[in-house]
Amino acid sequence: MLSFSLQINLRLILVSGKTKEFLFSPNDSAADIAKHVYDNWPMDWEEEQVSSPNILRLIYQGRFLHGNVTLGALKLPFGKTTVMHLVARETLPEPNSQGQRNREKTGESNCCVIL
């Protein structure tokens, strides 16, 4: 069994703002985490219960994590708490596709004007 120092503490936040902490191995993938959370759904998250672990998505530092990404690959610190958001979403967005299309339509850019 892994000791606490070799595990990663994740604080998962729902859209509603409810949080719960879980311990995971660096070898656990985003899909493994979604399945574990689904199988151990916290009682105080009952209103947010989803129909399948396959629609649970993790967001870390503003990016959706694909199912095969492991915590070790993200180089998360052992024994410290890392915060991620947990959302229900059928599919992952294409990288930068929506933002790029919106900029093309409006002609806006992300640069700023300094006076």
N, CA and C atoms as an extended XYZ file, in Angstrom:
345
Properties=species:S:1:pos:R:3:atomname:S:1:resname:S:1:resid:I:1 pbc="F F F"
N         0.846       -1.192        0.000 N   MET     1
C         0.000        0.000        0.000 CA  MET     1
C         0.886        1.249        0.000 C   MET     1
N         0.437        2.262       -0.680 N   LEU     2
C         1.202        3.506       -0.760 CA  LEU     2
C         1.087        4.279        0.543 C   LEU     2
N         2.161        4.899        0.927 N   SER     3
C         2.094        5.765        2.093 CA  SER     3
C         1.534        7.118        1.660 C   SER     3
N         1.104        7.903        2.624 N   PHE     4
C         0.498        9.195        2.324 CA  PHE     4
C         1.436       10.070        1.492 C   PHE     4
N         2.738        9.982        1.770 N   SER     5
C         3.683       10.863        1.081 CA  SER     5
C         3.775       10.571       -0.417 C   SER     5
N         3.362        9.362       -0.839 N   LEU     6
C         3.405        9.013       -2.254 CA  LEU     6
C         2.047        9.186       -2.924 C   LEU     6
N         1.133        9.814       -2.222 N   GLN     7
C        -0.177       10.047       -2.802 CA  GLN     7
C        -0.395       11.538       -3.036 C   GLN     7
N        -1.316       11.812       -3.934 N   ILE     8
C        -1.648       13.192       -4.275 CA  ILE     8
C        -3.047       13.488       -3.753 C   ILE     8
N        -3.144       14.554       -2.986 N   ASN     9
C        -4.431       14.958       -2.435 CA  ASN     9
C        -5.103       15.922       -3.417 C   ASN     9
N        -6.266       15.521       -3.929 N   LEU    10
C        -7.020       16.387       -4.842 CA  LEU    10
C        -8.231       16.941       -4.135 C   LEU    10
N        -8.392       18.257       -4.209 N   ARG    11
C        -9.626       18.896       -3.758 CA  ARG    11
C       -10.420       19.190       -5.020 C   ARG    11
N       -11.533       18.493       -5.161 N   LEU    12
C       -12.375       18.661       -6.344 CA  LEU    12
C       -13.494       19.637       -6.040 C   LEU    12
N       -13.717       20.567       -6.953 N   ILE    13
C       -14.746       21.594       -6.786 CA  ILE    13
C       -15.785       21.419       -7.883 C   ILE    13
N       -17.053       21.345       -7.470 N   LEU    14
C       -18.154       21.292       -8.434 CA  LEU    14
C       -18.545       22.707       -8.850 C   LEU    14
N       -19.319       22.807       -9.921 N   VAL    15
C       -19.815       24.108      -10.383 CA  VAL    15
C       -20.603       24.801       -9.268 C   VAL    15
N       -21.299       24.013       -8.451 N   SER    16
C       -22.099       24.561       -7.350 CA  SER    16
C       -21.227       25.162       -6.241 C   SER    16
N       -19.918       24.869       -6.276 N   GLY    17
C       -19.009       25.367       -5.255 CA  GLY    17
C       -18.714       24.343       -4.168 C   GLY    17
N       -19.434       23.220       -4.157 N   LYS    18
C       -19.168       22.180       -3.166 CA  LYS    18
C       -17.813       21.542       -3.441 C   LYS    18
N       -17.100       21.185       -2.367 N   THR    19
C       -15.772       20.589       -2.509 CA  THR    19
C       -15.673       19.289       -1.729 C   THR    19
N       -14.723       18.462       -2.139 N   LYS    20
C       -14.420       17.225       -1.423 CA  LYS    20
C       -12.985       16.862       -1.758 C   LYS    20
N       -12.264       16.306       -0.783 N   GLU    21
C       -10.885       15.906       -1.013 CA  GLU    21
C       -10.784       14.394       -1.144 C   GLU    21
N        -9.929       13.963       -2.070 N   PHE    22
C        -9.684       12.548       -2.342 CA  PHE    22
C        -8.174       12.337       -2.450 C   PHE    22
N        -7.711       11.133       -2.124 N   LEU    23
C        -6.303       10.766       -2.291 CA  LEU    23
C        -6.158        9.838       -3.493 C   LEU    23
N        -5.155       10.121       -4.338 N   PHE    24
C        -4.915        9.317       -5.526 CA  PHE    24
C        -3.424        9.040       -5.689 C   PHE    24
N        -3.127        8.005       -6.463 N   SER    25
C        -1.765        7.639       -6.817 CA  SER    25
C        -1.328        8.463       -8.032 C   SER    25
N        -0.031        8.710       -8.194 N   PRO    26
C         0.449        9.411       -9.394 CA  PRO    26
C         0.126        8.645      -10.682 C   PRO    26
N        -0.088        7.332      -10.573 N   ASN    27
C        -0.411        6.519      -11.753 CA  ASN    27
C        -1.877        6.604      -12.150 C   ASN    27
N        -2.719        7.212      -11.304 N   ASP    28
C        -4.146        7.320      -11.621 CA  ASP    28
C        -4.345        8.335      -12.747 C   ASP    28
N        -5.188        7.956      -13.697 N   SER    29
C        -5.498        8.840      -14.819 CA  SER    29
C        -6.763        9.639      -14.511 C   SER    29
N        -7.031       10.631      -15.345 N   ALA    30
C        -8.255       11.426      -15.189 CA  ALA    30
C        -9.480       10.518      -15.254 C   ALA    30
N        -9.455        9.502      -16.128 N   ALA    31
C       -10.584        8.561      -16.227 CA  ALA    31
C       -10.715        7.729      -14.953 C   ALA    31
N        -9.574        7.303      -14.366 N   ASP    32
C        -9.598        6.547      -13.108 CA  ASP    32
C       -10.213        7.397      -11.995 C   ASP    32
N        -9.845        8.666      -11.958 N   ILE    33
C       -10.353        9.575      -10.928 CA  ILE    33
C       -11.851        9.765      -11.089 C   ILE    33
N       -12.301        9.990      -12.321 N   ALA    34
C       -13.734       10.168      -12.574 CA  ALA    34
C       -14.516        8.936      -12.113 C   ALA    34
N       -14.000        7.756      -12.411 N   LYS    35
C       -14.679        6.514      -12.017 CA  LYS    35
C       -14.707        6.380      -10.498 C   LYS    35
N       -13.581        6.663       -9.836 N   HIS    36
C       -13.517        6.573       -8.373 CA  HIS    36
C       -14.513        7.542       -7.727 C   HIS    36
N       -14.539        8.772       -8.207 N   VAL    37
C       -15.439        9.771       -7.627 CA  VAL    37
C       -16.897        9.351       -7.865 C   VAL    37
N       -17.190        8.868       -9.064 N   TYR    38
C       -18.551        8.406       -9.372 CA  TYR    38
C       -18.953        7.251       -8.443 C   TYR    38
N       -18.047        6.299       -8.255 N   ASP    39
C       -18.334        5.132       -7.403 CA  ASP    39
C       -18.405        5.488       -5.925 C   ASP    39
N       -17.803        6.598       -5.535 N   ASN    40
C       -17.781        7.045       -4.133 CA  ASN    40
C       -18.369        8.442       -4.004 C   ASN    40
N       -19.446        8.690       -4.729 N   TRP    41
C       -20.062       10.021       -4.791 CA  TRP    41
C       -20.415       10.498       -3.387 C   TRP    41
N       -19.919       11.665       -2.972 N   PRO    42
C       -20.191       12.168       -1.621 CA  PRO    42
C       -21.688       12.419       -1.387 C   PRO    42
N       -22.127       12.107       -0.178 N   MET    43
C       -23.552       12.276        0.155 CA  MET    43
C       -24.007       13.724       -0.005 C   MET    43
N       -23.144       14.671        0.349 N   ASP    44
C       -23.551       16.075        0.253 CA  ASP    44
C       -23.488       16.619       -1.178 C   ASP    44
N       -23.122       15.762       -2.153 N   TRP    45
C       -23.155       16.142       -3.562 CA  TRP    45
C       -24.363       15.525       -4.264 C   TRP    45
N       -25.292       14.996       -3.491 N   GLU    46
C       -26.402       14.226       -4.058 CA  GLU    46
C       -27.147       14.976       -5.165 C   GLU    46
N       -27.344       16.271       -5.001 N   GLU    47
C       -28.087       17.057       -6.003 CA  GLU    47
C       -27.344       17.129       -7.339 C   GLU    47
N       -26.027       16.945       -7.322 N   GLU    48
C       -25.220       17.036       -8.539 CA  GLU    48
C       -24.889       15.660       -9.143 C   GLU    48
N       -25.500       14.594       -8.614 N   GLN    49
C       -25.197       13.227       -9.076 CA  GLN    49
C       -25.387       13.132      -10.593 C   GLN    49
N       -24.436       12.466      -11.258 N   VAL    50
C       -24.495       12.288      -12.707 CA  VAL    50
C       -24.847       10.839      -13.022 C   VAL    50
N       -25.232       10.582      -14.270 N   SER    51
C       -25.702        9.257      -14.664 CA  SER    51
C       -24.579        8.288      -15.007 C   SER    51
N       -23.373        8.808      -15.252 N   SER    52
C       -22.279        7.953      -15.690 CA  SER    52
C       -20.931        8.613      -15.382 C   SER    52
N       -19.909        7.806      -15.056 N   PRO    53
C       -18.587        8.404      -14.839 CA  PRO    53
C       -17.980        8.922      -16.139 C   PRO    53
N       -18.496        8.468      -17.264 N   ASN    54
C       -17.935        8.858      -18.562 CA  ASN    54
C       -18.165       10.322      -18.921 C   ASN    54
N       -19.069       10.993      -18.202 N   ILE    55
C       -19.297       12.411      -18.512 CA  ILE    55
C       -18.609       13.340      -17.509 C   ILE    55
N       -17.919       12.758      -16.519 N   LEU    56
C       -17.194       13.594      -15.556 CA  LEU    56
C       -15.865       14.021      -16.152 C   LEU    56
N       -15.592       15.297      -16.099 N   ARG    57
C       -14.347       15.852      -16.653 CA  ARG    57
C       -13.622       16.652      -15.579 C   ARG    57
N       -12.312       16.533      -15.575 N   LEU    58
C       -11.476       17.309      -14.669 CA  LEU    58
C       -10.897       18.504      -15.404 C   LEU    58
N       -10.858       19.627      -14.714 N   ILE    59
C       -10.227       20.837      -15.251 CA  ILE    59
C        -9.102       21.210      -14.298 C   ILE    59
N        -7.890       21.337      -14.861 N   TYR    60
C        -6.722       21.719      -14.068 CA  TYR    60
C        -6.039       22.884      -14.757 C   TYR    60
N        -5.856       23.969      -14.016 N   GLN    61
C        -5.247       25.192      -14.540 CA  GLN    61
C        -5.923       25.646      -15.827 C   GLN    61
N        -7.259       25.588      -15.837 N   GLY    62
C        -8.040       26.097      -16.958 CA  GLY    62
C        -8.136       25.181      -18.160 C   GLY    62
N        -7.597       23.962      -18.057 N   ARG    63
C        -7.623       23.044      -19.201 CA  ARG    63
C        -8.329       21.749      -18.835 C   ARG    63
N        -9.136       21.246      -19.758 N   PHE    64
C        -9.748       19.934      -19.579 CA  PHE    64
C        -8.666       18.869      -19.687 C   PHE    64
N        -8.712       17.891      -18.782 N   LEU    65
C        -7.759       16.788      -18.830 CA  LEU    65
C        -8.379       15.629      -19.598 C   LEU    65
N        -7.661       15.098      -20.561 N   HIS    66
C        -8.134       13.921      -21.282 CA  HIS    66
C        -8.007       12.709      -20.376 C   HIS    66
N        -8.825       11.710      -20.610 N   GLY    67
C        -8.947       10.557      -19.733 CA  GLY    67
C        -7.672        9.802      -19.456 C   GLY    67
N        -6.715        9.808      -20.392 N   ASN    68
C        -5.494        9.018      -20.216 CA  ASN    68
C        -4.371        9.783      -19.514 C   ASN    68
N        -4.561       11.054      -19.183 N   VAL    69
C        -3.523       11.849      -18.517 CA  VAL    69
C        -3.429       11.431      -17.052 C   VAL    69
N        -2.220       11.064      -16.614 N   THR    70
C        -2.033       10.673      -15.217 CA  THR    70
C        -1.640       11.875      -14.365 C   THR    70
N        -1.869       11.741      -13.061 N   LEU    71
C        -1.465       12.812      -12.146 CA  LEU    71
C         0.052       12.971      -12.148 C   LEU    71
N         0.767       11.853      -12.285 N   GLY    72
C         2.226       11.923      -12.336 CA  GLY    72
C         2.724       12.727      -13.529 C   GLY    72
N         2.034       12.602      -14.663 N   ALA    73
C         2.424       13.347      -15.862 CA  ALA    73
C         2.258       14.851      -15.656 C   ALA    73
N         1.344       15.229      -14.768 N   LEU    74
C         1.126       16.653      -14.478 CA  LEU    74
C         2.137       17.190      -13.467 C   LEU    74
N         2.964       16.285      -12.923 N   LYS    75
C         3.984       16.645      -11.928 CA  LYS    75
C         3.377       17.348      -10.709 C   LYS    75
N         2.264       16.790      -10.234 N   LEU    76
C         1.618       17.356       -9.047 CA  LEU    76
C         2.425       16.994       -7.804 C   LEU    76
N         2.459       17.883       -6.807 N   PRO    77
C         3.260       17.625       -5.609 CA  PRO    77
C         2.643       16.543       -4.722 C   PRO    77
N         3.498       15.698       -4.155 N   PHE    78
C         3.043       14.668       -3.220 CA  PHE    78
C         2.765       15.289       -1.864 C   PHE    78
N         1.741       14.794       -1.180 N   GLY    79
C         1.476       15.229        0.180 CA  GLY    79
C         0.922       16.634        0.308 C   GLY    79
N         0.661       17.288       -0.804 N   LYS    80
C         0.074       18.629       -0.781 CA  LYS    80
C        -1.261       18.585       -1.524 C   LYS    80
N        -2.109       19.555       -1.270 N   THR    81
C        -3.428       19.574       -1.893 CA  THR    81
C        -3.386       20.319       -3.223 C   THR    81
N        -3.901       19.675       -4.255 N   THR    82
C        -4.043       20.282       -5.579 CA  THR    82
C        -5.530       20.445       -5.851 C   THR    82
N        -5.922       21.608       -6.351 N   VAL    83
C        -7.332       21.894       -6.623 CA  VAL    83
C        -7.629       21.668       -8.101 C   VAL    83
N        -8.711       20.946       -8.366 N   MET    84
C        -9.216       20.761       -9.730 CA  MET    84
C       -10.722       20.941       -9.711 C   MET    84
N       -11.253       21.331      -10.835 N   HIS    85
C       -12.707       21.427      -10.982 CA  HIS    85
C       -13.214       20.135      -11.600 C   HIS    85
N       -14.407       19.724      -11.177 N   LEU    86
C       -15.050       18.528      -11.703 CA  LEU    86
C       -16.378       18.956      -12.314 C   LEU    86
N       -16.536       18.704      -13.603 N   VAL    87
C       -17.759       19.111      -14.304 CA  VAL    87
C       -18.345       17.934      -15.077 C   VAL    87
N       -19.638       18.000      -15.328 N   ALA    88
C       -20.307       17.000      -16.166 CA  ALA    88
C       -20.368       17.552      -17.582 C   ALA    88
N       -19.770       16.834      -18.511 N   ARG    89
C       -19.737       17.291      -19.903 CA  ARG    89
C       -19.564       16.074      -20.801 C   ARG    89
N       -20.410       15.969      -21.821 N   GLU    90
C       -20.392       14.804      -22.712 CA  GLU    90
C       -19.079       14.695      -23.482 C   GLU    90
N       -18.625       15.797      -24.068 N   THR    91
C       -17.424       15.763      -24.895 CA  THR    91
C       -16.491       16.886      -24.485 C   THR    91
N       -15.237       16.725      -24.817 N   LEU    92
C       -14.252       17.776      -24.544 CA  LEU    92
C       -14.232       18.752      -25.710 C   LEU    92
N       -14.042       20.036      -25.447 N   PRO    93
C       -13.941       21.013      -26.537 CA  PRO    93
C       -12.649       20.802      -27.315 C   PRO    93
N       -12.670       21.173      -28.568 N   GLU    94
C       -11.440       21.152      -29.361 CA  GLU    94
C       -10.533       22.264      -28.841 C   GLU    94
N        -9.233       22.038      -28.782 N   PRO    95
C        -8.334       23.067      -28.258 CA  PRO    95
C        -8.439       24.381      -29.032 C   PRO    95
N        -8.786       25.440      -28.327 N   ASN    96
C        -8.840       26.811      -28.870 CA  ASN    96
C        -9.797       26.999      -30.040 C   ASN    96
N       -10.598       26.011      -30.393 N   SER    97
C       -11.423       26.141      -31.592 CA  SER    97
C       -12.494       27.219      -31.435 C   SER    97
N       -13.217       27.206      -30.326 N   GLN    98
C       -14.314       28.162      -30.161 CA  GLN    98
C       -13.786       29.590      -30.066 C   GLN    98
N       -12.767       29.784      -29.260 N   GLY    99
C       -12.203       31.124      -29.117 CA  GLY    99
C       -11.662       31.653      -30.432 C   GLY    99
N       -11.026       30.792      -31.205 N   GLN   100
C       -10.479       31.210      -32.494 CA  GLN   100
C       -11.596       31.610      -33.445 C   GLN   100
N       -12.666       30.820      -33.510 N   ARG   101
C       -13.788       31.145      -34.411 CA  ARG   101
C       -14.422       32.479      -34.022 C   ARG   101
N       -14.596       32.705      -32.724 N   ASN   102
C       -15.208       33.955      -32.282 CA  ASN   102
C       -14.350       35.149      -32.683 C   ASN   102
N       -13.037       35.044      -32.558 N   ARG   103
C       -12.158       36.161      -32.932 CA  ARG   103
C       -12.218       36.408      -34.436 C   ARG   103
N       -12.303       35.326      -35.220 N   GLU   104
C       -12.358       35.502      -36.670 CA  GLU   104
C       -13.643       36.217      -37.077 C   GLU   104
N       -14.755       35.898      -36.436 N   LYS   105
C       -16.045       36.501      -36.777 CA  LYS   105
C       -16.084       37.986      -36.416 C   LYS   105
N       -15.527       38.314      -35.248 N   THR   106
C       -15.644       39.685      -34.769 CA  THR   106
C       -14.461       40.554      -35.178 C   THR   106
N       -13.383       39.914      -35.585 N   GLY   107
C       -12.192       40.669      -35.944 CA  GLY   107
C       -11.409       41.134      -34.732 C   GLY   107
N       -11.820       40.685      -33.535 N   GLU   108
C       -11.112       41.079      -32.320 CA  GLU   108
C        -9.844       40.272      -32.161 C   GLU   108
N        -8.908       40.833      -31.432 N   SER   109
C        -7.694       40.098      -31.102 CA  SER   109
C        -7.452       40.199      -29.617 C   SER   109
N        -6.452       39.497      -29.145 N   ASN   110
C        -6.143       39.526      -27.710 CA  ASN   110
C        -5.042       40.523      -27.374 C   ASN   110
N        -4.666       41.383      -28.288 N   CYS   111
C        -3.614       42.331      -27.954 CA  CYS   111
C        -4.231       43.594      -27.346 C   CYS   111
N        -3.416       44.365      -26.696 N   CYS   112
C        -3.936       45.567      -26.062 CA  CYS   112
C        -3.256       46.806      -26.642 C   CYS   112
N        -3.917       47.924      -26.441 N   VAL   113
C        -3.385       49.192      -26.909 CA  VAL   113
C        -2.879       49.961      -25.700 C   VAL   113
N        -1.643       50.412      -25.772 N   ILE   114
C        -1.072       51.177      -24.677 CA  ILE   114
C        -0.963       52.626      -25.145 C   ILE   114
N        -1.573       53.510      -24.386 N   LEU   115
C        -1.599       54.938      -24.741 CA  LEU   115
C        -0.528       55.703      -24.032 C   LEU   115
